[in-house]
Amino acid sequence: MLTLSIKDRLQFEQFLPKKGSFIDIKISRDLRGKIELSQEEMKRVNLRDKVNDNGMFSILWDSEKDFEVDIDITDMEKDLLKKELNSKDKKGELDNSLFDLALKIKEL
């Protein structure tokens, strides 16, 4: 079981492989389906895009409306997440914004 906030769910893609074996991509797609926010959830937290002064996009939501959901994670999904986390760690690709989510994955 993995308990995820809105921020965690939006960042989750960072821990899924962009490339890999057929099995890794299948597991990744299954996980993505479990994690993505529904339209109802987006409404609930007033999720919206904002274009910054530099032309980059930000995703915003009303933090006081944030909530967590419990996601059932299979052994294969857990193994894939840990493999991706370890890869990012070895390459020095983790940053402060991903640290809380990385801890949750490490503790699976």
Beta strands, then each sheet from edge to edge (+ up, - down):
strand 1: 2-4
strand 2: 48-51
strand 3: 57-60
strand 4: 69-71
sheet 1: 1+ 4-
sheet 2: 2+ 3-
end
